[in-house]
Amino acid sequence: MLLLSFQDANPVAVTDRKYTSMTSGTFPASHLRKNETEISAEGGHIDAYYDNTGFRIITEHTFAVMSEHETQLYFDPGNQLILVQDRNITHATPMYDSAFTHADDKAQTWRYYFQNRKLIKWTGPKAKDSTSRQYRDQQASWLDYSDNMVKQMTKYYTRNPQPAAFTLPVSKDTE
């Protein structure tokens, strides 16, 4: 196989470079936020970053008294899922306590790498002990979740136009 200088035979390394680029703070995208007060007792929100090719990052963040949950979805152009980063954060003290600090937080992070809608790598606690059935289940679950998040945020975008540098491509079937 012949690789050009910009190509890499390792799709996980390619995705890691895209992740670094998207999270560098210089990635050009417009922002959309949907507050979700009913998502948990303490609420939450969904942040979406998009350009003229579709969503690039969608983050769902939910809060509880003693914990937080954050799911980040990263996309190639055309809403093609490439990475899921899923984090559970447990706090040592309640969030509303005056002694609250993130210093004693305990976090668990899982990463799910996708290529052409197939789960190609799963990292995190107990991931290496997983079976092929668990891989299939995780793949189906995350693809369904990401498809639903894209639909949900596309619907929110069409009902709440944003003054932004980029316009999200929306077809009639996604509204």
CORCOR-V86435 format. One record per residue. RES is the residue in one small letter. PSI is psi in whole degrees, 0 to 359 (* if undefined). Layout:
BEGIN
res->[RES & RES]
psi->[PSI & PSI]
END
This chain:
BEGIN
res->[m & l & l & l & s & f & q & d & a & n & p & v & a & v & t & d & r & k & y & t & s & m & t & s & g & t & f & p & a & s & h & l & r & k & n & e & t & e & i & s & a & e & g & g & h & i & d & a & y & y & d & n & t & g & f & r & i & i & t & e & h & t & f & a & v & m & s & e & h & e & t & q & l & y & f & d & p & g & n & q & l & i & l & v & q & d & r & n & i & t & h & a & t & p & m & y & d & s & a & f & t & h & a & d & d & k & a & q & t & w & r & y & y & f & q & n & r & k & l & i & k & w & t & g & p & k & a & k & d & s & t & s & r & q & y & r & d & q & q & a & s & w & l & d & y & s & d & n & m & v & k & q & m & t & k & y & y & t & r & n & p & q & p & a & a & f & t & l & p & v & s & k & d & t & e]
psi->[133 & 125 & 135 & 167 & 331 & 358 & 158 & 133 & 345 & 104 & 333 & 318 & 321 & 314 & 320 & 322 & 319 & 318 & 313 & 318 & 316 & 332 & 8 & 346 & 353 & 7 & 121 & 115 & 156 & 155 & 142 & 130 & 133 & 116 & 138 & 81 & 334 & 358 & 330 & 173 & 325 & 358 & 190 & 185 & 162 & 126 & 134 & 136 & 130 & 159 & 195 & 352 & 352 & 192 & 143 & 324 & 134 & 127 & 125 & 126 & 119 & 149 & 145 & 171 & 316 & 11 & 169 & 153 & 130 & 125 & 123 & 129 & 131 & 137 & 147 & 170 & 145 & 21 & 36 & 109 & 130 & 336 & 139 & 130 & 118 & 124 & 134 & 127 & 124 & 130 & 147 & 331 & 156 & 148 & 330 & 356 & 140 & 339 & 4 & 134 & 153 & 354 & 325 & 15 & 149 & 129 & 145 & 134 & 135 & 144 & 137 & 116 & 134 & 148 & 123 & 45 & 27 & 135 & 119 & 341 & 144 & 122 & 157 & 182 & 127 & 7 & 321 & 344 & 2 & 156 & 170 & 327 & 319 & 323 & 313 & 318 & 316 & 317 & 309 & 317 & 312 & 324 & 318 & 315 & 312 & 320 & 317 & 321 & 319 & 314 & 314 & 314 & 330 & 316 & 316 & 318 & 315 & 332 & 346 & 74 & 140 & 134 & 103 & 164 & 334 & 153 & 125 & 128 & 119 & 128 & 164 & 327 & 346 & 350 & *]
END
